[in-house]
Amino acid sequence: IADLVLEWRQIAKLKSTYTDSLIKKVNPLTLRIHSNFSLNSTSTGRLSSSHPNLQNIPIRTEEGRKIRTAFISDKENLLLSSDYSQIELRLLAHMGKVDSLKKAFLNEQDIHSATASSMFNIAIEKIDANLRRKAKTINFGIIYGISAFGLARRIGVSREEAGLYIKTYFEKYPGIKQYMDNTIEYARRKGYVRSLFGRKIFIPNINDKNHAVRSFSERAAINAPLQGTSSDIIKIAMSKIDSLISQKFSGKPLMLLQIHDELLFELHESLVNDFGLEIKKIMEAVVNLDVPLVANISYGKNWTELD
């Protein structure tokens, strides 16, 4: 019965949070849903969406993805997404000076398969979906300072095995541990860390006497320069794209949403190819890193078709 209860909980939450409530948010004049975006609600500088929050529309489950099919373009228009590929891992390679990560990105390898190959000593072409999934969870978990306990829960292994994975990861990518230690030490001395552009991100509880509070702040300090730089990059790109829309496309494409590393537009289907190429150039040229920035373009009639 436990599985059935969990399934019911998931579906009930989808219904109450999205299916029922989003319909009530439709503006009677525009027949659209309009979100509010805040510039200063997060410490890292990420834009946050509220009333309703359109940055957390489900994507991981099949049931959740169905919610996205309700977001559609107008007649003769398409939705277009431009999404930075693994931007925080690319920033980690650059800011942490991690040569092995740089090499993988410069060689245009699938970074999760490359990590799996390196950690499990298996040829990259023999990496299966399960090993890649584990490596992906480890890659992104490390950025957020994940513990052995947290990783064990995510990938369904024992705490000891998860601890071994983390130990092996740091051995394979020694620059990452150095980056993490240096960042925490800097935050302890200064009370803040900086994005690549020099913007300060304050970590007020980094020296707290409470171990749990201090550990949380240390994890935040590790991620803040990466997430903060990512938010700086997407904002610069948005500003440049806004100028492009005004100057070259007569204001016709509409910038609808910013979902952290992704921008969502609506435009006439005849403009999709030209506009997609232009914004891809802009997004990939915002900053010069030791590894390439990559923006993926996709389009369709509804939001699900863009995934």
URFEN-V986461 format. One record per residue. N is the residue number from 1. RES is the residue in three letters. NEAR is the number of other ideal C-beta (glycine too) atoms within 8 Angstrom. Layout:
n = [N:N]
res = [RES:RES]
near = [NEAR:NEAR]
//
This chain:
n = [1:2:3:4:5:6:7:8:9:10:11:12:13:14:15:16:17:18:19:20:21:22:23:24:25:26:27:28:29:30:31:32:33:34:35:36:37:38:39:40:41:42:43:44:45:46:47:48:49:50:51:52:53:54:55:56:57:58:59:60:61:62:63:64:65:66:67:68:69:70:71:72:73:74:75:76:77:78:79:80:81:82:83:84:85:86:87:88:89:90:91:92:93:94:95:96:97:98:99:100:101:102:103:104:105:106:107:108:109:110:111:112:113:114:115:116:117:118:119:120:121:122:123:124:125:126:127:128:129:130:131:132:133:134:135:136:137:138:139:140:141:142:143:144:145:146:147:148:149:150:151:152:153:154:155:156:157:158:159:160:161:162:163:164:165:166:167:168:169:170:171:172:173:174:175:176:177:178:179:180:181:182:183:184:185:186:187:188:189:190:191:192:193:194:195:196:197:198:199:200:201:202:203:204:205:206:207:208:209:210:211:212:213:214:215:216:217:218:219:220:221:222:223:224:225:226:227:228:229:230:231:232:233:234:235:236:237:238:239:240:241:242:243:244:245:246:247:248:249:250:251:252:253:254:255:256:257:258:259:260:261:262:263:264:265:266:267:268:269:270:271:272:273:274:275:276:277:278:279:280:281:282:283:284:285:286:287:288:289:290:291:292:293:294:295:296:297:298:299:300:301:302:303:304:305:306:307]
res = [ILE:ALA:ASP:LEU:VAL:LEU:GLU:TRP:ARG:GLN:ILE:ALA:LYS:LEU:LYS:SER:THR:TYR:THR:ASP:SER:LEU:ILE:LYS:LYS:VAL:ASN:PRO:LEU:THR:LEU:ARG:ILE:HIS:SER:ASN:PHE:SER:LEU:ASN:SER:THR:SER:THR:GLY:ARG:LEU:SER:SER:SER:HIS:PRO:ASN:LEU:GLN:ASN:ILE:PRO:ILE:ARG:THR:GLU:GLU:GLY:ARG:LYS:ILE:ARG:THR:ALA:PHE:ILE:SER:ASP:LYS:GLU:ASN:LEU:LEU:LEU:SER:SER:ASP:TYR:SER:GLN:ILE:GLU:LEU:ARG:LEU:LEU:ALA:HIS:MET:GLY:LYS:VAL:ASP:SER:LEU:LYS:LYS:ALA:PHE:LEU:ASN:GLU:GLN:ASP:ILE:HIS:SER:ALA:THR:ALA:SER:SER:MET:PHE:ASN:ILE:ALA:ILE:GLU:LYS:ILE:ASP:ALA:ASN:LEU:ARG:ARG:LYS:ALA:LYS:THR:ILE:ASN:PHE:GLY:ILE:ILE:TYR:GLY:ILE:SER:ALA:PHE:GLY:LEU:ALA:ARG:ARG:ILE:GLY:VAL:SER:ARG:GLU:GLU:ALA:GLY:LEU:TYR:ILE:LYS:THR:TYR:PHE:GLU:LYS:TYR:PRO:GLY:ILE:LYS:GLN:TYR:MET:ASP:ASN:THR:ILE:GLU:TYR:ALA:ARG:ARG:LYS:GLY:TYR:VAL:ARG:SER:LEU:PHE:GLY:ARG:LYS:ILE:PHE:ILE:PRO:ASN:ILE:ASN:ASP:LYS:ASN:HIS:ALA:VAL:ARG:SER:PHE:SER:GLU:ARG:ALA:ALA:ILE:ASN:ALA:PRO:LEU:GLN:GLY:THR:SER:SER:ASP:ILE:ILE:LYS:ILE:ALA:MET:SER:LYS:ILE:ASP:SER:LEU:ILE:SER:GLN:LYS:PHE:SER:GLY:LYS:PRO:LEU:MET:LEU:LEU:GLN:ILE:HIS:ASP:GLU:LEU:LEU:PHE:GLU:LEU:HIS:GLU:SER:LEU:VAL:ASN:ASP:PHE:GLY:LEU:GLU:ILE:LYS:LYS:ILE:MET:GLU:ALA:VAL:VAL:ASN:LEU:ASP:VAL:PRO:LEU:VAL:ALA:ASN:ILE:SER:TYR:GLY:LYS:ASN:TRP:THR:GLU:LEU:ASP]
near = [4:5:6:7:8:8:8:8:8:10:9:8:8:13:9:9:6:11:9:8:10:12:7:6:10:9:9:4:4:5:6:6:9:7:11:7:8:8:6:4:6:8:8:10:12:9:11:10:12:9:6:10:9:10:10:6:11:12:7:4:7:5:9:12:12:8:12:14:10:7:8:8:8:5:3:5:10:12:18:16:13:13:10:14:8:8:11:13:13:15:14:14:14:12:11:11:8:12:7:10:16:12:8:11:14:8:6:4:9:7:12:11:12:11:15:15:12:10:12:8:5:9:6:11:4:6:13:6:5:6:11:13:10:11:14:10:11:16:12:10:11:11:12:9:11:11:6:10:8:9:16:13:7:9:11:5:8:6:8:7:9:14:9:8:13:13:8:9:13:10:7:10:12:8:12:14:9:9:14:10:8:8:12:12:8:9:15:8:6:7:8:9:13:10:13:11:6:6:9:7:14:7:14:6:9:13:5:8:3:6:5:6:9:13:8:9:14:12:11:11:13:13:13:14:14:12:11:15:13:15:14:13:13:13:10:10:13:11:8:10:13:9:8:12:12:8:6:6:12:5:6:9:12:7:12:7:11:12:9:10:9:11:16:14:14:12:14:9:8:4:11:12:6:7:13:12:9:10:16:11:8:12:14:10:6:10:7:2:10:6:11:8:14:9:12:9:11:10:11:10:7:12:13:10:10:11:8]
//
